[in-house]
Amino acid sequence: MISVVVPTLQEEKLLEQTLSVFDRDWRRRVHAELIVSDGGSTDGTLAIAEAYADSITVHKGPERQTIAGGRNAGAHIARGAVIVFINGDTVPADIEQFTRCIVDFAQRNGRYARASALACPVRFREGEERLPDILFHVFYNRYVHFLSILRIGAGRGECQVVRREVFERVGGYRPELVAGEDFDLFARIGVRARVRFAPELLVYESPRRFRKFGYFRVLFSWTINALSVLLRGRSSSDKWEPVR
């Protein structure tokens, strides 16, 4: 079985477009399950999740749940040998190509048969892209690909694909990390196993964060958090500001 885990928090605006891609027909054909792991939404997120998901887990604690904690909670109830973590504002660019790659990976066939985790290239939809977006994504996707060639585990959290046994072996995402948890997970996996960059798994993310904060602020935040995780073992940010 393949488990698709979608972490959410106040995602009513975009969630349905993500969940509808993994509808019941798709799950039956692929032998998959769809799990929504919610951080305590108060909008219409849970109503949308109930219409699509096989399982829903909701954070009830008084403290704010990190996205790492949300992904871990979804993985905890997942039954699949392969877990696809995909954000609530992210969709596969080509679901059939995406599916073939995931199924081959799960069955240990094809070019990624020996890999333990797959990093996915990320872009905006063509109608939403501007020239700075194109330049950024070309650079960043090639950067992640280059790191995988060097056998350094790296991959953006918009979509990460991991074999369950390896995910559990490294202890999953570190829930105390407010940011940088995605690169941290793949870096730890990369020490023990192979992380590959899979162009077939192209996904489209929402441009909302870049539109609100701009590239300089987003990239500065990413860099500072990544260095902090690497050098101090914790994020520099105390809170990751959601953009909805």
PEPESUL-V83957 format. One record per pair of residues at least 12 apart in sequence whose ideal C-beta (glycine too) atoms are under 7 Angstrom apart, sorted by sequence separation. I is the first residue (numbers start at 1). GAP is how many residues later the second one is. D is the distance in whole Angstrom. If there is no record, write none. Layout:
i->I gap->GAP d->D
i->I gap->GAP d->D
This chain:
i->6 gap->12 d->6
i->22 gap->12 d->5
i->144 gap->12 d->7
i->173 gap->12 d->5
i->224 gap->12 d->5
i->225 gap->12 d->6
i->6 gap->13 d->7
i->36 gap->13 d->4
i->105 gap->13 d->6
i->59 gap->14 d->7
i->71 gap->14 d->5
i->123 gap->14 d->5
i->19 gap->15 d->7
i->122 gap->15 d->7
i->57 gap->16 d->5
i->221 gap->16 d->7
i->36 gap->17 d->4
i->57 gap->17 d->6
i->4 gap->18 d->5
i->34 gap->18 d->6
i->35 gap->18 d->6
i->38 gap->18 d->7
i->40 gap->18 d->7
i->84 gap->18 d->6
i->170 gap->18 d->5
i->34 gap->19 d->5
i->35 gap->19 d->7
i->40 gap->19 d->5
i->122 gap->19 d->7
i->170 gap->19 d->6
i->34 gap->20 d->5
i->35 gap->20 d->5
i->36 gap->20 d->5
i->37 gap->20 d->5
i->38 gap->20 d->5
i->39 gap->20 d->5
i->57 gap->20 d->6
i->82 gap->20 d->7
i->121 gap->20 d->4
i->33 gap->21 d->5
i->38 gap->21 d->7
i->33 gap->22 d->7
i->55 gap->22 d->6
i->160 gap->22 d->6
i->170 gap->22 d->7
i->82 gap->23 d->6
i->166 gap->23 d->6
i->169 gap->23 d->7
i->82 gap->24 d->4
i->157 gap->24 d->7
i->40 gap->25 d->7
i->81 gap->25 d->6
i->119 gap->25 d->6
i->157 gap->25 d->3
i->39 gap->26 d->4
i->156 gap->26 d->6
i->160 gap->26 d->7
i->155 gap->27 d->6
i->166 gap->27 d->5
i->2 gap->28 d->6
i->4 gap->28 d->6
i->8 gap->28 d->6
i->2 gap->29 d->7
i->3 gap->29 d->7
i->8 gap->29 d->7
i->9 gap->29 d->7
i->19 gap->29 d->7
i->119 gap->29 d->6
i->154 gap->29 d->6
i->1 gap->30 d->6
i->2 gap->30 d->4
i->3 gap->30 d->5
i->4 gap->30 d->5
i->5 gap->30 d->5
i->6 gap->30 d->5
i->7 gap->30 d->5
i->8 gap->30 d->5
i->9 gap->30 d->4
i->15 gap->30 d->6
i->1 gap->31 d->6
i->4 gap->31 d->7
i->8 gap->31 d->7
i->9 gap->31 d->7
i->10 gap->31 d->5
i->12 gap->31 d->4
i->39 gap->31 d->5
i->155 gap->31 d->5
i->212 gap->31 d->5
i->1 gap->32 d->6
i->3 gap->32 d->6
i->5 gap->32 d->6
i->9 gap->32 d->6
i->12 gap->32 d->4
i->16 gap->32 d->5
i->20 gap->32 d->7
i->154 gap->32 d->5
i->8 gap->33 d->6
i->10 gap->33 d->5
i->12 gap->33 d->5
i->15 gap->33 d->5
i->19 gap->33 d->4
i->37 gap->33 d->5
i->153 gap->33 d->4
i->154 gap->33 d->7
i->11 gap->34 d->5
i->19 gap->34 d->7
i->37 gap->34 d->7
i->122 gap->34 d->5
i->153 gap->34 d->5
i->209 gap->34 d->5
i->10 gap->35 d->6
i->119 gap->35 d->6
i->120 gap->35 d->7
i->208 gap->35 d->5
i->12 gap->36 d->6
i->37 gap->36 d->5
i->117 gap->36 d->7
i->119 gap->36 d->3
i->122 gap->36 d->5
i->153 gap->36 d->5
i->8 gap->37 d->5
i->37 gap->37 d->3
i->153 gap->37 d->2
i->152 gap->38 d->6
i->35 gap->39 d->5
i->120 gap->39 d->4
i->151 gap->39 d->6
i->155 gap->40 d->7
i->161 gap->40 d->7
i->8 gap->41 d->7
i->119 gap->41 d->7
i->35 gap->42 d->6
i->153 gap->42 d->4
i->159 gap->42 d->7
i->35 gap->43 d->6
i->117 gap->43 d->7
i->118 gap->43 d->4
i->183 gap->43 d->6
i->117 gap->44 d->6
i->159 gap->44 d->5
i->117 gap->45 d->5
i->158 gap->45 d->6
i->180 gap->45 d->4
i->184 gap->45 d->5
i->33 gap->46 d->6
i->117 gap->46 d->7
i->179 gap->46 d->4
i->180 gap->46 d->5
i->33 gap->47 d->7
i->116 gap->47 d->5
i->148 gap->47 d->6
i->158 gap->47 d->5
i->148 gap->48 d->6
i->117 gap->49 d->7
i->148 gap->49 d->4
i->180 gap->49 d->4
i->116 gap->50 d->4
i->145 gap->52 d->4
i->177 gap->52 d->6
i->144 gap->53 d->6
i->180 gap->55 d->6
i->105 gap->56 d->7
i->179 gap->56 d->5
i->177 gap->57 d->7
i->178 gap->57 d->4
i->176 gap->58 d->7
i->177 gap->58 d->5
i->179 gap->58 d->5
i->102 gap->59 d->7
i->178 gap->59 d->5
i->7 gap->60 d->5
i->178 gap->60 d->7
i->178 gap->61 d->6
i->179 gap->61 d->5
i->178 gap->62 d->5
i->7 gap->63 d->4
i->7 gap->64 d->5
i->5 gap->66 d->6
i->7 gap->67 d->7
i->119 gap->67 d->7
i->18 gap->68 d->7
i->90 gap->68 d->5
i->5 gap->69 d->4
i->30 gap->69 d->6
i->90 gap->69 d->6
i->117 gap->69 d->6
i->5 gap->70 d->6
i->18 gap->70 d->6
i->21 gap->70 d->5
i->87 gap->70 d->7
i->18 gap->71 d->7
i->21 gap->71 d->6
i->87 gap->71 d->5
i->18 gap->72 d->6
i->117 gap->72 d->5
i->5 gap->73 d->6
i->15 gap->73 d->5
i->18 gap->73 d->5
i->30 gap->73 d->6
i->86 gap->73 d->5
i->116 gap->73 d->6
i->14 gap->74 d->6
i->17 gap->74 d->6
i->21 gap->74 d->6
i->85 gap->74 d->7
i->133 gap->74 d->7
i->3 gap->75 d->4
i->14 gap->75 d->4
i->85 gap->75 d->5
i->3 gap->76 d->6
i->119 gap->76 d->6
i->3 gap->77 d->3
i->11 gap->77 d->4
i->84 gap->77 d->5
i->116 gap->77 d->4
i->1 gap->78 d->5
i->2 gap->78 d->5
i->5 gap->78 d->6
i->11 gap->78 d->7
i->116 gap->78 d->6
i->117 gap->78 d->5
i->118 gap->78 d->6
i->119 gap->78 d->5
i->120 gap->78 d->6
i->121 gap->78 d->6
i->1 gap->79 d->4
i->5 gap->79 d->7
i->82 gap->79 d->7
i->83 gap->79 d->5
i->115 gap->79 d->5
i->116 gap->79 d->7
i->119 gap->79 d->7
i->123 gap->79 d->7
i->125 gap->79 d->5
i->128 gap->79 d->5
i->136 gap->79 d->6
i->1 gap->80 d->7
i->2 gap->80 d->5
i->3 gap->80 d->5
i->4 gap->80 d->5
i->5 gap->80 d->5
i->6 gap->80 d->6
i->7 gap->80 d->7
i->8 gap->80 d->5
i->114 gap->80 d->6
i->115 gap->80 d->7
i->118 gap->80 d->4
i->124 gap->80 d->6
i->3 gap->81 d->7
i->7 gap->81 d->7
i->82 gap->81 d->6
i->83 gap->81 d->6
i->115 gap->81 d->4
i->120 gap->81 d->4
i->121 gap->81 d->5
i->122 gap->81 d->6
i->123 gap->81 d->6
i->124 gap->81 d->7
i->2 gap->82 d->6
i->4 gap->82 d->6
i->6 gap->82 d->5
i->81 gap->82 d->7
i->82 gap->82 d->7
i->120 gap->82 d->7
i->81 gap->83 d->5
i->118 gap->83 d->6
i->120 gap->83 d->5
i->122 gap->83 d->5
i->124 gap->83 d->5
i->132 gap->83 d->6
i->80 gap->84 d->6
i->83 gap->84 d->6
i->112 gap->84 d->5
i->112 gap->86 d->6
i->75 gap->92 d->6
i->75 gap->97 d->6
i->101 gap->97 d->6
i->101 gap->99 d->4
i->2 gap->100 d->6
i->72 gap->100 d->5
i->101 gap->100 d->6
i->72 gap->101 d->5
i->71 gap->102 d->5
i->98 gap->102 d->7
i->72 gap->103 d->6
i->97 gap->103 d->5
i->98 gap->103 d->6
i->2 gap->104 d->6
i->68 gap->105 d->4
i->68 gap->106 d->6
i->69 gap->106 d->4
i->68 gap->107 d->5
i->66 gap->109 d->6
i->68 gap->109 d->5
i->93 gap->109 d->4
i->93 gap->110 d->6
i->66 gap->111 d->7
i->92 gap->111 d->5
i->93 gap->111 d->6
i->66 gap->112 d->6
i->91 gap->112 d->6
i->68 gap->113 d->4
i->90 gap->113 d->5
i->91 gap->113 d->6
i->67 gap->114 d->7
i->90 gap->114 d->7
i->90 gap->115 d->5
i->89 gap->116 d->6
i->86 gap->117 d->7
i->89 gap->117 d->4
i->87 gap->118 d->7
i->14 gap->192 d->6
i->13 gap->231 d->6
i->10 gap->232 d->6
i->9 gap->233 d->6
i->10 gap->234 d->5
